[in-house]
């Protein structure tokens, strides 16, 4: 089973005063890999320009853009077409620059605590790794309700458990933290999701992957209670959100910033 997805992701920054200097780091370019073939992709910038492109330590494609001095608006558009093939969420063998043991270490947003320890303890006795991780995903979904009105990119896994609600980013952080407590290498994933009955969205999507003996990396979308299928496009991975954030940067000048995001994911015309 294959599916062709057309994606258009527009991020617009406006400032109340001209920006003297600004840099933005983009992780908006998907790569061709198991189950995913990028047929076309481009990034365009209005109010700035791409200075350099490189692959980071997680093998994510990164673009560094500079903001034109004096700009009061910067618009970044990433768009293209990706062919997806059904793999039941299995990505396969580990590759890249980071050794597997690195995905067992805590990070600022995935520090363990009583909440994640409890979730891991509840499934620790299960022998089958895949069943254990699916059970962990279901337990997280039952413990932390999905609430799109409560997004905070600085919130830790433990804080989300304490609040009892969060977004896909929080679900991914909790899963990653608890999976590591079960001695399963785990990582955060950012990307795109073609939603049923809705093409226009206000944000990208996030899920998690864990490394399973005999299968390699396997995806788990806690928020939707499934493993990723042909509706999911992987863009970037990392220890937590900070490693895979679609856009991050710094600036001087322009004291008040306003950001709007528009994501459109649809079936591509054949």
C-alpha positions in Angstrom: 0.0 0.0 0.0 1.4 3.4 -1.0 0.1 7.0 -0.6 1.4 10.2 -2.1 1.2 13.2 0.2 1.4 16.9 -0.7 2.6 19.1 2.1 2.8 22.9 2.4 4.1 24.4 5.7 4.2 28.1 6.1 5.6 29.9 9.1 5.3 33.7 9.3 7.1 35.9 11.8 6.1 39.6 12.2 7.9 42.1 14.5 6.7 45.5 15.8 10.2 46.9 15.1 12.8 46.1 12.5 15.1 43.2 13.2 18.8 44.1 13.3 20.1 40.6 13.2 18.5 37.1 13.2 19.3 33.5 12.6 16.8 30.6 12.2 17.6 26.9 12.3 15.2 24.9 10.2 14.5 21.2 10.4 11.8 21.1 7.7 13.2 18.8 5.1 12.2 15.1 5.1 14.6 12.6 3.7 14.0 9.4 1.7 14.3 6.4 3.9 12.6 3.1 4.6 8.9 3.5 3.6 9.4 7.1 2.6 10.5 8.6 -0.8 10.7 12.3 -1.2 9.8 13.0 -4.8 10.2 16.8 -4.6 10.9 19.3 -1.8 11.9 23.0 -1.5 12.2 25.7 1.1 11.8 29.3 0.3 12.3 32.4 2.5 10.9 35.9 2.2 12.7 38.4 4.3 15.8 36.3 4.7 17.9 33.7 2.9 19.3 30.2 3.3 23.0 30.5 4.2 24.0 26.9 4.6 22.6 23.4 4.8 24.1 20.4 6.7 23.2 17.2 8.5 23.3 17.3 12.3 24.3 14.5 14.7 20.9 12.8 14.3 21.3 12.9 10.5 18.5 15.5 10.2 18.8 17.9 7.3 19.3 21.4 8.8 19.1 24.7 7.0 20.5 27.9 8.6 18.8 31.1 7.4 19.7 34.7 8.1 17.1 37.4 8.5 17.5 40.5 6.3 18.5 43.5 8.4 15.5 45.8 8.8 12.9 43.2 8.2 9.6 43.3 10.0 8.2 40.1 8.5 9.9 36.8 7.7 8.0 34.0 5.9 9.4 30.5 5.6 7.7 28.0 3.2 8.5 24.3 3.1 6.6 22.3 0.6 6.8 19.1 -1.5 5.5 15.7 -2.3 6.4 12.4 -0.5 5.5 8.9 -1.4 4.7 6.7 1.6 4.7 2.9 1.8 3.0 0.9 4.6 5.6 -0.6 7.0 3.3 -1.0 10.1 5.4 1.6 11.9 8.7 -0.3 11.4 11.6 1.9 10.4 14.2 -0.8 10.6 17.9 -1.0 11.6 19.6 1.8 13.3 21.8 4.1 11.2 23.4 7.5 11.5 26.0 9.1 13.7 24.6 8.5 17.2 25.2 5.1 18.9 22.1 3.3 20.2 23.2 3.8 23.8 22.8 7.5 23.4 19.1 7.0 23.2 19.0 5.6 26.7 20.2 8.8 28.3 17.8 11.4 29.8 17.6 14.9 28.3 16.3 18.2 29.7 12.7 17.4 28.6 12.8 13.7 29.3 14.2 13.6 32.9 12.7 10.6 34.7 10.6 11.0 37.9 7.9 9.3 39.9 5.3 9.7 37.1 7.4 8.0 34.3 8.8 5.5 36.8 5.3 4.4 37.7 4.2 4.1 34.0 7.3 2.0 33.3 6.8 -0.2 36.4 3.2 -1.1 35.2 4.5 -2.8 32.1 7.9 -4.0 33.2 6.8 -7.6 33.7 5.8 -8.1 30.1 8.3 -10.3 28.2 7.4 -9.4 24.6 9.1 -6.0 23.8 6.6 -4.9 21.1 3.5 -5.8 23.3 5.1 -4.0 26.2 5.7 -0.8 24.3 2.1 -0.8 22.9 0.8 -1.3 26.4 3.0 1.6 27.6 1.5 3.8 24.8 -2.0 2.9 25.8 -1.3 3.6 29.5 0.2 7.0 28.7 -2.9 7.9 26.6 -5.2 6.9 29.5 -3.1 8.9 32.0 -2.6 12.1 30.1 -5.5 13.4 28.0 -4.9 15.0 24.7 -5.6 18.8 24.9 -4.5 20.9 21.9 -5.3 24.1 23.8 -2.5 23.5 26.3 0.8 23.5 24.3 4.1 24.5 25.9 7.3 23.5 24.2 9.3 23.8 27.5 7.1 21.4 29.4 8.9 18.2 30.6 7.5 14.7 30.6 7.0 14.8 34.4 5.2 18.1 34.3 2.8 16.8 31.6 2.0 13.8 33.8 1.4 16.0 36.8 -1.0 18.2 34.8 -2.8 15.1 33.4 -3.1 16.7 29.9 -0.9 17.7 27.0 -0.3 17.6 23.3 1.4 15.1 21.0 4.8 16.5 22.0 4.1 15.7 25.7 2.9 12.2 24.8 6.1 11.6 22.9 8.3 12.9 25.7 6.5 10.7 28.3 6.8 7.6 26.0 10.5 8.2 25.3 11.3 8.7 29.0 9.4 5.6 30.2 10.8 3.4 27.3 14.3 4.3 28.4 13.5 3.3 31.9 12.6 -0.1 30.4 16.1 -0.2 28.8 14.7 0.4 25.3 16.5 3.1 23.3 13.9 5.7 22.4 13.7 9.0 20.4 11.4 11.9 19.6 10.1 12.3 16.1 8.7 15.4 14.4 6.9 15.4 11.1 3.6 15.6 9.3 0.3 13.8 9.6 -2.5 13.7 7.0 -5.5 13.9 9.2 -8.8 12.2 8.3 -11.3 14.7 6.9 -9.1 17.7 7.5 -6.3 19.1 5.3 -5.5 22.4 7.1 -3.7 22.3 10.4 -2.1 24.7 12.8 1.0 22.7 13.7 3.3 19.8 12.8 2.9 16.5 14.5 5.1 14.5 17.0 5.4 10.9 18.0 8.1 8.5 19.3 10.2 5.6 18.2 11.7 2.8 20.3 14.3 0.3 19.2 13.0 -3.3 19.4 15.2 -6.4 19.1 14.8 -8.0 15.8 12.8 -5.1 14.2 14.9 -2.0 14.8 13.2 1.3 15.2 9.4 1.2 15.6 7.1 4.2 15.7 4.4 4.8 18.4 1.9 7.7 18.1 0.5 7.8 21.6 -2.0 10.6 20.8 -3.7 8.6 18.2 -3.1 5.2 19.8 -1.5 3.6 16.7 1.9 3.0 15.0 2.5 5.4 12.1 1.1 4.4 8.7 1.2 6.0 5.3 -0.3 9.2 6.6 2.9 10.0 8.5 5.9 11.8 7.1 9.1 11.7 9.3 11.2 14.9 9.2 13.5 15.0 12.2 14.4 12.9 15.3 16.3 13.5 18.5 16.5 12.9 22.2 13.7 15.3 22.7 11.9 18.3 21.0 14.9 20.5 21.2 16.8 18.2 18.8 14.0 18.0 16.3 12.2 21.4 16.5 11.0 22.5 13.1 12.3 26.1 13.6 14.5 27.6 16.3 16.5 30.8 16.4 17.8 34.0 17.8 17.4 37.7 16.9 18.3 41.2 17.9 15.8 44.0 17.5 12.0 43.6 16.9 11.0 43.6 20.6 7.6 41.9 20.1 7.3 38.8 17.9 4.2 37.2 16.5 4.2 33.8 14.8 1.6 32.1 12.7 1.8 28.6 11.3 -0.2 27.0 8.6 0.2 23.4 7.6 -1.6 21.8 4.7 -1.3 18.0 4.2 -3.4 16.4 1.4 -3.5 13.5 -1.0 -1.2 14.4 -4.0 -2.7 14.5 -7.4 -1.5 11.7 -9.6 
